[in-house]
Amino acid sequence: MDNEEALAWFKEFSRVDGYFPNHRPSLCAIKALEKQIPKKPFQPFGTHSYKCSNCWKFVAHEVDDDCDLTDLAEWCPYCGQKLDWNLDS
């Protein structure tokens, strides 16, 4: 079972009549699993900076147009969101 399958299972397990009651352990697991699924950083229009798509804090700044994205953090240092630096797709 990968992270996305586990996330779907927890969401279905926690659902009662179409809404989520206050199941704190399940909701904590859902939030943790959502952070394990990589998200592409957000680049505000016209900037050379990148923000985490989860907490919106800056995670990188390009010094020039030839920025090497291979040595960037795999996880957001502020919220723990896994980052997907494959910005081509």
C-alpha positions in Angstrom: 0.0 0.0 0.0 1.5 3.3 -1.0 0.9 6.7 0.6 -2.0 7.6 -1.8 -3.8 4.3 -1.2 -3.3 4.7 2.6 -4.6 8.2 2.4 -7.7 7.0 0.5 -8.3 4.2 3.1 -8.1 6.6 6.0 -10.4 9.1 4.4 -12.9 6.3 3.7 -12.5 4.8 7.2 -13.1 8.2 8.8 -16.1 9.1 6.8 -19.6 8.8 8.3 -22.6 9.9 6.3 -20.4 12.0 4.0 -18.6 14.1 6.6 -15.7 13.6 8.9 -16.6 13.5 12.6 -13.9 14.5 15.1 -11.7 11.4 14.8 -8.5 13.1 15.9 -6.2 10.0 15.3 -7.6 9.5 11.8 -7.4 13.2 10.9 -3.8 13.3 12.1 -2.9 10.3 10.0 -4.6 11.9 7.0 -2.6 15.2 7.4 0.7 13.2 7.8 0.0 11.1 4.7 -0.9 14.2 2.7 2.5 15.6 3.4 4.2 12.4 2.2 2.7 12.9 -1.3 5.1 15.3 -3.2 3.8 18.7 -4.3 5.4 21.0 -6.7 6.6 24.3 -5.2 4.7 27.4 -6.2 6.5 30.1 -8.1 4.8 33.5 -7.7 4.5 35.1 -11.1 7.5 37.2 -12.1 9.7 36.0 -9.3 12.7 33.7 -9.0 11.5 32.4 -5.6 9.6 29.2 -4.8 7.1 28.7 -2.0 5.9 25.5 -0.4 2.5 24.6 -1.8 1.3 23.6 1.6 2.4 26.4 4.0 3.3 29.1 1.5 6.7 29.8 3.0 9.7 30.4 0.8 11.8 27.2 0.3 14.1 28.4 -2.5 15.3 31.4 -4.4 17.0 31.2 -7.8 20.2 33.3 -8.0 20.1 33.3 -11.8 18.1 31.6 -14.6 20.5 28.6 -14.5 19.7 27.5 -11.0 20.6 23.9 -10.2 17.5 22.4 -8.6 19.3 19.1 -7.7 20.6 20.2 -4.3 17.4 21.6 -2.9 15.6 20.2 0.1 13.4 17.2 -0.4 11.1 18.4 2.4 9.8 21.9 3.4 11.8 22.9 6.5 8.7 24.6 7.9 5.8 22.2 7.6 7.4 18.9 6.4 5.6 18.8 3.0 7.5 16.6 0.5 8.5 18.7 -2.4 8.6 17.7 -6.1 11.3 19.7 -7.8 10.6 18.2 -11.3 9.3 21.5 -12.6 9.2 20.5 -16.2 5.9 18.6 -16.0 
